[in-house]
Amino acid sequence: MVEYTVTPWKYRRQLTTARDQLYQLGEWKNDDQRRHAVALVRAWKMRGNLPHAVESTALLVDAVLHQGVTEASPFSVRATYSAAFCRFVTGFCDTRRYKPGTRRDGRTFYDLAAEIDMPSSFVEFRHDATHSDLPELSSCIRHTKMALKWLWDHYWSKLDETPQLTEGSRSLDATNDVETVLRTFRGARRAEVESRKPAVVVEETCSTLVRLCQADIKSLRIVATVLVDRGLLLPSSKTLTGSMEGAFILFDGLLQKLTTHCPQFLPILVHRFLDRLLEPSMRDVKLDTLRRGYYDWVDHLVLSDGWKQARGKSDLRRRVMERTLLQQSYWGAKLSRSILLRAGDEFRSVWAPVYNETLKYHLSES
């Protein structure tokens, strides 16, 4: 059974952006957006399912920011640091104590911290802040820096690690990973197009897919299957006469970059479209809007000038002709005819007779 994880952020990129703002990385190094990131995490907390690492980071950063408030007394600053740190340690240790399937009795906070590679000094600081006088400000600052470093090493840095689709993981999990990446891309890319921003997400998503696939044929087939079978390449309100231009604008850049890195991907994608286009159906396929969308995409990938460079010297037209003539259907015949009409004399001289004879044969059989 598939288990879904609900997150308070919509796209993974929102989480990594918040991380970079909290730690003042990249473009945020000279543009302090920590208060904005803390406020965002507070909003995520209200939605629920916020990872404790994210909340703890925001609380610790907020304590750092509180120190810079002119009106804040030294006592309130120490109290804010201590409260944030205690919640950070307690939350992680309690997660271990009440985790299903683990023993609950006899383990101290030191034992629980050791299980998650948390320094014992963190537990000592928590104990002193809770049961003794508030720690001195210098100790608060030092331990907060150590805590933020620990959170980076054990949570935030791992967001950049992309699981590879190894031979043992060609499974539903792998398919779900790819679908998550592609659905996130579609939403982010649509926002870029609507706001006329540069296509930054194209390069990011392509890099992620390349790391996932590593030019492996089976992995590339997973990507193609998700794109086609989940309907990600089709408009949500596709009609028989509706334009596909919007879908081409959204996905052409990503698909072409992926083809540049993995040349095998384009024929794999075309053949997946043909699988769905040519499969038998009890419905009137002439009125099937999905098949119309598959047809438009194959026609676009195989014949449009925009894909000429990506196609290179591949024999995609020949492969499509072979399949559509072998598996004769309404959309297959329509696609074959489209290819012949736009082909050169040499190609047409070879395939036009085959097309005509195949058409005659199927007409005589029907």
C-alpha positions as a LaTeX table, in Angstrom:
\begin{tabular}{lrrr}
\hline
Residue & $x$ (\AA) & $y$ (\AA) & $z$ (\AA) \\
\hline
Met1 & 0.00 & 0.00 & 0.00 \\
Val2 & 1.35 & 3.44 & $-0.90$ \\
Glu3 & 2.01 & 5.74 & 2.07 \\
Tyr4 & 1.82 & 9.46 & 1.37 \\
Thr5 & 3.67 & 12.12 & 3.34 \\
Val6 & 1.79 & 15.39 & 3.74 \\
Thr7 & 4.02 & 18.46 & 4.03 \\
Pro8 & 3.10 & 22.05 & 4.90 \\
Trp9 & 5.05 & 23.35 & 1.88 \\
Lys10 & 3.77 & 22.85 & $-1.64$ \\
Tyr11 & 7.06 & 22.39 & $-3.47$ \\
Arg12 & 10.35 & 21.03 & $-2.18$ \\
Arg13 & 12.05 & 24.13 & $-3.59$ \\
Gln14 & 10.15 & 26.23 & $-1.02$ \\
Leu15 & 11.77 & 24.21 & 1.76 \\
Thr16 & 15.29 & 24.55 & 0.36 \\
Thr17 & 14.75 & 28.29 & $-0.16$ \\
Ala18 & 13.68 & 28.65 & 3.48 \\
Arg19 & 16.78 & 26.69 & 4.49 \\
Asp20 & 19.06 & 28.98 & 2.48 \\
Gln21 & 17.41 & 32.05 & 4.01 \\
Leu22 & 17.75 & 30.72 & 7.56 \\
Tyr23 & 21.42 & 29.92 & 7.03 \\
Gln24 & 22.05 & 32.96 & 4.79 \\
Leu25 & 23.36 & 30.94 & 1.86 \\
Gly26 & 23.67 & 31.68 & $-1.86$ \\
Glu27 & 21.71 & 34.70 & $-2.99$ \\
Trp28 & 20.62 & 35.35 & 0.62 \\
Lys29 & 24.17 & 35.78 & 1.91 \\
Asn30 & 23.98 & 39.54 & 1.50 \\
Asp31 & 20.19 & 39.82 & 1.68 \\
Asp32 & 19.09 & 38.95 & 5.20 \\
Gln33 & 15.74 & 37.19 & 4.91 \\
Arg34 & 15.93 & 35.25 & 8.17 \\
Arg35 & 12.90 & 37.00 & 9.67 \\
His36 & 10.88 & 36.16 & 6.59 \\
Ala37 & 11.97 & 32.51 & 6.79 \\
Val38 & 11.10 & 32.31 & 10.50 \\
Ala39 & 7.65 & 33.75 & 9.79 \\
Leu40 & 7.16 & 31.24 & 6.96 \\
Val41 & 8.06 & 28.33 & 9.23 \\
Arg42 & 5.58 & 29.66 & 11.80 \\
Ala43 & 2.87 & 29.57 & 9.11 \\
Trp44 & 3.89 & 26.02 & 8.17 \\
Lys45 & 3.61 & 25.04 & 11.83 \\
Met46 & $-0.04$ & 26.11 & 11.81 \\
Arg47 & $-0.69$ & 23.83 & 8.83 \\
Gly48 & 0.67 & 20.80 & 10.69 \\
Asn49 & 3.16 & 18.01 & 9.88 \\
Leu50 & 6.15 & 20.31 & 10.27 \\
Pro51 & 9.39 & 18.34 & 10.84 \\
His52 & 10.93 & 19.09 & 14.21 \\
Ala53 & 14.25 & 19.92 & 12.56 \\
Val54 & 12.63 & 22.73 & 10.58 \\
Glu55 & 10.83 & 24.16 & 13.61 \\
Ser56 & 13.97 & 23.92 & 15.77 \\
Thr57 & 16.07 & 25.73 & 13.21 \\
Ala58 & 13.57 & 28.56 & 12.99 \\
Leu59 & 13.34 & 28.86 & 16.79 \\
Leu60 & 17.12 & 28.97 & 17.18 \\
Val61 & 17.51 & 31.52 & 14.39 \\
Asp62 & 14.71 & 33.58 & 15.93 \\
Ala63 & 16.64 & 33.55 & 19.22 \\
Val64 & 19.69 & 34.88 & 17.39 \\
Leu65 & 17.55 & 37.64 & 15.88 \\
His66 & 16.05 & 38.42 & 19.27 \\
Gln67 & 19.54 & 39.22 & 20.55 \\
Gly68 & 19.73 & 42.03 & 18.02 \\
Val69 & 16.59 & 43.75 & 19.29 \\
Thr70 & 17.60 & 46.96 & 21.06 \\
Glu71 & 14.84 & 46.81 & 23.66 \\
Ala72 & 15.57 & 43.20 & 24.64 \\
Ser73 & 17.12 & 42.77 & 28.07 \\
Pro74 & 20.04 & 40.34 & 28.56 \\
Phe75 & 17.76 & 38.18 & 30.72 \\
Ser76 & 15.10 & 37.89 & 27.98 \\
Val77 & 17.77 & 37.08 & 25.40 \\
Arg78 & 19.17 & 34.27 & 27.57 \\
Ala79 & 15.65 & 32.99 & 28.22 \\
Thr80 & 14.81 & 32.99 & 24.51 \\
Tyr81 & 18.00 & 31.11 & 23.63 \\
Ser82 & 17.39 & 28.60 & 26.42 \\
Ala83 & 13.75 & 27.97 & 25.51 \\
Ala84 & 14.60 & 27.40 & 21.85 \\
Phe85 & 17.47 & 25.06 & 22.71 \\
Cys86 & 15.46 & 23.06 & 25.26 \\
Arg87 & 12.63 & 22.55 & 22.78 \\
Phe88 & 15.15 & 21.47 & 20.13 \\
Val89 & 16.74 & 18.78 & 22.35 \\
Thr90 & 13.54 & 17.59 & 24.00 \\
Gly91 & 11.71 & 17.25 & 20.71 \\
Phe92 & 14.35 & 15.03 & 19.17 \\
Cys93 & 14.80 & 12.86 & 22.25 \\
Asp94 & 11.06 & 12.44 & 22.84 \\
Thr95 & 10.70 & 11.37 & 19.22 \\
Arg96 & 13.03 & 8.47 & 20.00 \\
Arg97 & 11.36 & 7.69 & 23.34 \\
Tyr98 & 7.85 & 7.40 & 21.90 \\
Lys99 & 8.70 & 5.96 & 18.51 \\
Pro100 & 6.59 & 2.83 & 17.83 \\
Gly101 & 8.55 & $-0.39$ & 18.16 \\
Thr102 & 11.24 & 1.01 & 20.46 \\
Arg103 & 11.67 & 0.31 & 24.15 \\
Arg104 & 10.61 & 3.13 & 26.42 \\
Asp105 & 11.89 & 2.26 & 29.88 \\
Gly106 & 15.25 & 2.83 & 31.44 \\
Arg107 & 16.71 & 5.15 & 28.81 \\
Thr108 & 18.02 & 8.53 & 29.89 \\
Phe109 & 18.23 & 11.64 & 27.74 \\
Tyr110 & 21.91 & 10.83 & 27.26 \\
Asp111 & 20.97 & 7.42 & 25.85 \\
Leu112 & 18.35 & 8.91 & 23.56 \\
Ala113 & 20.71 & 11.62 & 22.33 \\
Ala114 & 23.43 & 9.05 & 21.61 \\
Glu115 & 21.02 & 7.11 & 19.40 \\
Ile116 & 20.72 & 10.11 & 17.05 \\
Asp117 & 24.37 & 11.16 & 17.26 \\
Met118 & 23.54 & 14.23 & 19.36 \\
Pro119 & 26.41 & 15.51 & 21.56 \\
Ser120 & 26.01 & 14.91 & 25.30 \\
Ser121 & 26.81 & 18.60 & 25.87 \\
Phe122 & 23.42 & 19.42 & 24.33 \\
Val123 & 21.69 & 17.34 & 27.01 \\
Glu124 & 23.78 & 18.99 & 29.72 \\
Phe125 & 22.88 & 22.47 & 28.46 \\
Arg126 & 19.19 & 21.52 & 28.41 \\
His127 & 19.40 & 20.18 & 31.98 \\
Asp128 & 21.10 & 23.32 & 33.27 \\
Ala129 & 18.67 & 25.65 & 31.49 \\
Thr130 & 15.70 & 23.70 & 32.86 \\
His131 & 16.77 & 22.94 & 36.45 \\
Ser132 & 19.43 & 25.55 & 37.26 \\
Asp133 & 20.06 & 29.20 & 36.53 \\
Leu134 & 19.82 & 30.33 & 32.92 \\
Pro135 & 23.15 & 29.74 & 31.11 \\
Glu136 & 25.36 & 32.72 & 30.44 \\
Leu137 & 24.87 & 34.51 & 27.14 \\
Ser138 & 28.22 & 33.33 & 25.75 \\
Ser139 & 27.24 & 29.72 & 26.44 \\
Cys140 & 23.84 & 30.27 & 24.81 \\
Ile141 & 25.44 & 31.67 & 21.67 \\
Arg142 & 28.04 & 28.90 & 21.47 \\
His143 & 25.55 & 26.07 & 21.92 \\
Thr144 & 23.10 & 27.63 & 19.45 \\
Lys145 & 25.82 & 27.72 & 16.78 \\
Met146 & 26.61 & 24.08 & 17.54 \\
Ala147 & 22.92 & 23.16 & 17.34 \\
Leu148 & 22.46 & 24.88 & 13.97 \\
Lys149 & 25.53 & 23.04 & 12.69 \\
Trp150 & 24.14 & 19.73 & 13.97 \\
Leu151 & 20.78 & 20.41 & 12.30 \\
Trp152 & 22.54 & 21.22 & 9.04 \\
Asp153 & 24.57 & 18.00 & 9.10 \\
His154 & 21.70 & 15.73 & 10.14 \\
Tyr155 & 18.78 & 17.25 & 8.24 \\
Trp156 & 19.27 & 20.22 & 5.95 \\
Ser157 & 22.30 & 19.00 & 3.99 \\
Lys158 & 20.47 & 15.78 & 3.17 \\
Leu159 & 17.86 & 17.68 & 1.16 \\
Asp160 & 20.43 & 17.96 & $-1.64$ \\
Glu161 & 20.93 & 14.21 & $-1.76$ \\
Thr162 & 18.88 & 12.62 & $-4.54$ \\
Pro163 & 18.18 & 8.88 & $-4.17$ \\
Gln164 & 19.35 & 6.92 & $-7.21$ \\
Leu165 & 17.10 & 4.44 & $-8.95$ \\
Thr166 & 19.35 & 1.44 & $-8.39$ \\
Glu167 & 18.54 & $-2.02$ & $-9.70$ \\
Gly168 & 16.91 & $-2.96$ & $-6.41$ \\
Ser169 & 14.56 & 0.02 & $-6.39$ \\
Arg170 & 12.76 & $-0.17$ & $-9.73$ \\
Ser171 & 9.53 & $-0.08$ & $-7.84$ \\
Leu172 & 6.51 & 1.97 & $-6.95$ \\
Asp173 & 8.72 & 4.09 & $-4.69$ \\
Ala174 & 10.96 & 5.00 & $-7.64$ \\
Thr175 & 7.96 & 5.90 & $-9.76$ \\
Asn176 & 6.56 & 8.05 & $-6.96$ \\
Asp177 & 9.89 & 9.87 & $-6.62$ \\
Val178 & 9.91 & 10.69 & $-10.32$ \\
Glu179 & 6.27 & 11.77 & $-10.29$ \\
Thr180 & 6.91 & 14.10 & $-7.36$ \\
Val181 & 9.82 & 15.72 & $-9.20$ \\
Leu182 & 7.79 & 16.17 & $-12.39$ \\
Arg183 & 4.63 & 17.45 & $-10.74$ \\
Thr184 & 6.69 & 19.94 & $-8.77$ \\
Phe185 & 8.34 & 21.01 & $-12.01$ \\
Arg186 & 5.03 & 21.49 & $-13.79$ \\
Gly187 & 3.68 & 23.79 & $-11.08$ \\
Ala188 & 6.88 & 25.80 & $-10.78$ \\
Arg189 & 7.35 & 26.05 & $-14.55$ \\
Arg190 & 3.77 & 27.24 & $-15.03$ \\
Ala191 & 4.40 & 29.97 & $-12.46$ \\
Glu192 & 7.57 & 31.00 & $-14.31$ \\
Val193 & 5.75 & 31.20 & $-17.63$ \\
Glu194 & 2.84 & 33.19 & $-16.18$ \\
Ser195 & 5.21 & 35.68 & $-14.50$ \\
Arg196 & 7.59 & 35.69 & $-17.51$ \\
Lys197 & 10.55 & 34.76 & $-15.34$ \\
Pro198 & 13.65 & 32.91 & $-16.63$ \\
Ala199 & 13.31 & 29.13 & $-16.82$ \\
Val200 & 15.45 & 28.40 & $-13.75$ \\
Val201 & 13.43 & 25.34 & $-12.73$ \\
Val202 & 14.19 & 23.61 & $-16.08$ \\
Glu203 & 17.89 & 23.30 & $-15.29$ \\
Glu204 & 17.24 & 22.28 & $-11.68$ \\
Thr205 & 14.76 & 19.55 & $-12.61$ \\
Cys206 & 16.90 & 18.25 & $-15.46$ \\
Ser207 & 19.86 & 17.89 & $-13.10$ \\
Thr208 & 17.68 & 16.01 & $-10.63$ \\
Leu209 & 16.37 & 13.61 & $-13.28$ \\
Val210 & 19.85 & 13.02 & $-14.69$ \\
Arg211 & 21.09 & 12.10 & $-11.21$ \\
Leu212 & 18.10 & 9.82 & $-10.74$ \\
Cys213 & 18.43 & 8.06 & $-14.07$ \\
Gln214 & 22.19 & 8.04 & $-14.68$ \\
Ala215 & 21.46 & 7.34 & $-18.36$ \\
Asp216 & 19.97 & 3.97 & $-17.39$ \\
Ile217 & 17.37 & 2.72 & $-19.88$ \\
Lys218 & 14.98 & 1.35 & $-17.26$ \\
Ser219 & 15.09 & 4.59 & $-15.28$ \\
Leu220 & 14.44 & 6.64 & $-18.42$ \\
Arg221 & 11.43 & 4.43 & $-19.13$ \\
Ile222 & 10.09 & 5.22 & $-15.66$ \\
Val223 & 10.34 & 8.95 & $-16.45$ \\
Ala224 & 8.62 & 8.51 & $-19.82$ \\
Thr225 & 5.89 & 6.34 & $-18.33$ \\
Val226 & 5.14 & 8.84 & $-15.58$ \\
Leu227 & 5.02 & 11.72 & $-18.08$ \\
Val228 & 2.65 & 9.94 & $-20.45$ \\
Asp229 & 0.54 & 7.68 & $-18.23$ \\
Arg230 & $-0.05$ & 10.29 & $-15.51$ \\
Gly231 & $-1.14$ & 12.83 & $-18.12$ \\
Leu232 & 1.46 & 15.38 & $-17.02$ \\
Leu233 & 2.13 & 16.46 & $-20.61$ \\
Leu234 & $-1.51$ & 17.12 & $-21.44$ \\
Pro235 & $-3.65$ & 20.18 & $-20.62$ \\
Ser236 & $-6.18$ & 19.53 & $-17.87$ \\
Ser237 & $-9.01$ & 20.53 & $-20.24$ \\
Lys238 & $-7.80$ & 18.89 & $-23.46$ \\
Thr239 & $-10.27$ & 18.89 & $-26.39$ \\
Leu240 & $-10.07$ & 17.42 & $-29.87$ \\
Thr241 & $-9.46$ & 20.84 & $-31.42$ \\
Gly242 & $-7.68$ & 22.54 & $-28.52$ \\
Ser243 & $-4.13$ & 23.83 & $-28.91$ \\
Met244 & $-1.21$ & 22.01 & $-27.30$ \\
Glu245 & 1.05 & 25.04 & $-27.52$ \\
Gly246 & 0.87 & 25.69 & $-23.78$ \\
Ala247 & 1.99 & 22.15 & $-22.96$ \\
Phe248 & 4.86 & 22.43 & $-25.45$ \\
Ile249 & 6.00 & 25.70 & $-23.86$ \\
Leu250 & 5.96 & 24.16 & $-20.37$ \\
Phe251 & 7.81 & 20.95 & $-21.17$ \\
Asp252 & 9.92 & 21.40 & $-24.32$ \\
Gly253 & 12.85 & 22.92 & $-22.46$ \\
Leu254 & 13.04 & 20.14 & $-19.88$ \\
Leu255 & 12.55 & 17.31 & $-22.39$ \\
Gln256 & 15.16 & 18.72 & $-24.77$ \\
Lys257 & 17.74 & 19.19 & $-22.01$ \\
Leu258 & 17.09 & 15.66 & $-20.77$ \\
Thr259 & 17.53 & 14.38 & $-24.34$ \\
Thr260 & 20.83 & 16.27 & $-24.60$ \\
His261 & 22.11 & 14.51 & $-21.47$ \\
Cys262 & 20.49 & 11.15 & $-22.31$ \\
Pro263 & 19.94 & 10.78 & $-26.11$ \\
Gln264 & 18.07 & 7.50 & $-25.54$ \\
Phe265 & 15.27 & 9.38 & $-23.78$ \\
Leu266 & 13.61 & 10.86 & $-26.90$ \\
Pro267 & 12.92 & 7.52 & $-28.65$ \\
Ile268 & 11.82 & 6.03 & $-25.32$ \\
Leu269 & 9.34 & 8.87 & $-24.82$ \\
Val270 & 8.03 & 8.63 & $-28.41$ \\
His271 & 7.51 & 4.88 & $-28.10$ \\
Arg272 & 5.63 & 5.32 & $-24.82$ \\
Phe273 & 3.30 & 7.76 & $-26.54$ \\
Leu274 & 2.83 & 5.22 & $-29.35$ \\
Asp275 & 2.07 & 2.47 & $-26.82$ \\
Arg276 & $-0.88$ & 4.50 & $-25.56$ \\
Leu277 & $-1.87$ & 5.87 & $-28.96$ \\
Leu278 & $-2.06$ & 2.48 & $-30.68$ \\
Glu279 & $-3.45$ & 0.28 & $-27.92$ \\
Pro280 & $-6.86$ & $-1.30$ & $-28.67$ \\
Ser281 & $-9.96$ & 0.38 & $-27.30$ \\
Met282 & $-13.69$ & $-0.28$ & $-27.19$ \\
Arg283 & $-14.35$ & 3.46 & $-27.40$ \\
Asp284 & $-14.65$ & 5.58 & $-30.52$ \\
Val285 & $-10.97$ & 6.51 & $-30.73$ \\
Lys286 & $-11.72$ & 9.36 & $-33.15$ \\
Leu287 & $-13.36$ & 11.20 & $-30.24$ \\
Asp288 & $-10.70$ & 10.22 & $-27.66$ \\
Thr289 & $-9.12$ & 13.46 & $-26.44$ \\
Leu290 & $-6.25$ & 11.61 & $-24.74$ \\
Arg291 & $-5.23$ & 9.94 & $-28.00$ \\
Arg292 & $-5.47$ & 13.29 & $-29.73$ \\
Gly293 & $-3.00$ & 14.63 & $-27.17$ \\
Tyr294 & $-0.63$ & 11.67 & $-27.69$ \\
Tyr295 & $-0.85$ & 12.21 & $-31.45$ \\
Asp296 & $-0.06$ & 15.92 & $-31.13$ \\
Trp297 & 2.97 & 15.20 & $-28.97$ \\
Val298 & 4.44 & 12.55 & $-31.32$ \\
Asp299 & 3.84 & 14.82 & $-34.30$ \\
His300 & 5.57 & 17.65 & $-32.42$ \\
Leu301 & 8.55 & 15.57 & $-31.28$ \\
Val302 & 9.16 & 13.88 & $-34.62$ \\
Leu303 & 8.41 & 16.65 & $-37.11$ \\
Ser304 & 8.58 & 20.14 & $-35.55$ \\
Asp305 & 11.52 & 22.43 & $-36.27$ \\
Gly306 & 11.86 & 23.15 & $-32.56$ \\
Trp307 & 12.97 & 19.55 & $-32.00$ \\
Lys308 & 15.21 & 19.29 & $-35.06$ \\
Gln309 & 18.47 & 19.77 & $-33.15$ \\
Ala310 & 17.46 & 17.38 & $-30.34$ \\
Arg311 & 16.48 & 14.71 & $-32.88$ \\
Gly312 & 19.89 & 14.96 & $-34.55$ \\
Lys313 & 20.43 & 12.14 & $-37.01$ \\
Ser314 & 18.07 & 9.72 & $-35.27$ \\
Asp315 & 15.72 & 7.61 & $-37.38$ \\
Leu316 & 12.61 & 8.44 & $-35.37$ \\
Arg317 & 10.44 & 8.89 & $-38.46$ \\
Arg318 & 11.30 & 5.40 & $-39.66$ \\
Arg319 & 10.57 & 3.89 & $-36.24$ \\
Val320 & 7.22 & 5.66 & $-36.03$ \\
Met321 & 6.28 & 4.55 & $-39.56$ \\
Glu322 & 7.13 & 0.95 & $-38.73$ \\
Arg323 & 4.97 & 0.91 & $-35.62$ \\
Thr324 & 2.00 & 2.81 & $-37.01$ \\
Leu325 & 1.87 & 0.65 & $-40.14$ \\
Leu326 & 2.29 & $-2.56$ & $-38.18$ \\
Gln327 & $-0.36$ & $-1.62$ & $-35.59$ \\
Gln328 & $-2.86$ & 0.02 & $-37.91$ \\
Ser329 & $-5.35$ & 2.34 & $-36.24$ \\
Tyr330 & $-7.11$ & 5.62 & $-36.90$ \\
Trp331 & $-4.51$ & 7.76 & $-35.12$ \\
Gly332 & $-1.65$ & 5.63 & $-36.42$ \\
Ala333 & $-2.76$ & 6.10 & $-40.03$ \\
Lys334 & $-3.22$ & 9.81 & $-39.40$ \\
Leu335 & 0.32 & 10.06 & $-37.97$ \\
Ser336 & 1.84 & 8.09 & $-40.86$ \\
Arg337 & 0.13 & 10.36 & $-43.34$ \\
Ser338 & 1.37 & 13.46 & $-41.52$ \\
Ile339 & 4.94 & 12.18 & $-41.68$ \\
Leu340 & 4.68 & 11.37 & $-45.39$ \\
Leu341 & 3.22 & 14.78 & $-46.25$ \\
Arg342 & 6.18 & 16.56 & $-44.68$ \\
Ala343 & 8.91 & 14.10 & $-45.69$ \\
Gly344 & 11.44 & 14.53 & $-48.47$ \\
Asp345 & 11.19 & 12.75 & $-51.81$ \\
Glu346 & 13.63 & 10.00 & $-50.84$ \\
Phe347 & 11.78 & 9.08 & $-47.65$ \\
Arg348 & 8.40 & 9.32 & $-49.37$ \\
Ser349 & 9.51 & 7.08 & $-52.23$ \\
Val350 & 10.35 & 4.33 & $-49.75$ \\
Trp351 & 7.40 & 4.61 & $-47.38$ \\
Ala352 & 4.47 & 5.85 & $-49.48$ \\
Pro353 & 4.04 & 2.49 & $-51.28$ \\
Val354 & 4.19 & 0.64 & $-47.96$ \\
Tyr355 & 1.62 & 3.02 & $-46.46$ \\
Asn356 & $-0.75$ & 2.61 & $-49.43$ \\
Glu357 & $-0.51$ & $-1.18$ & $-49.44$ \\
Thr358 & $-1.02$ & $-1.39$ & $-45.68$ \\
Leu359 & $-4.05$ & 0.88 & $-45.91$ \\
Lys360 & $-5.54$ & $-1.25$ & $-48.69$ \\
Tyr361 & $-4.98$ & $-4.42$ & $-46.69$ \\
His362 & $-6.69$ & $-3.10$ & $-43.58$ \\
Leu363 & $-9.60$ & $-1.73$ & $-45.62$ \\
Ser364 & $-10.11$ & $-5.14$ & $-47.21$ \\
Glu365 & $-10.01$ & $-6.81$ & $-43.79$ \\
Ser366 & $-12.56$ & $-4.42$ & $-42.23$ \\
\hline
\end{tabular}
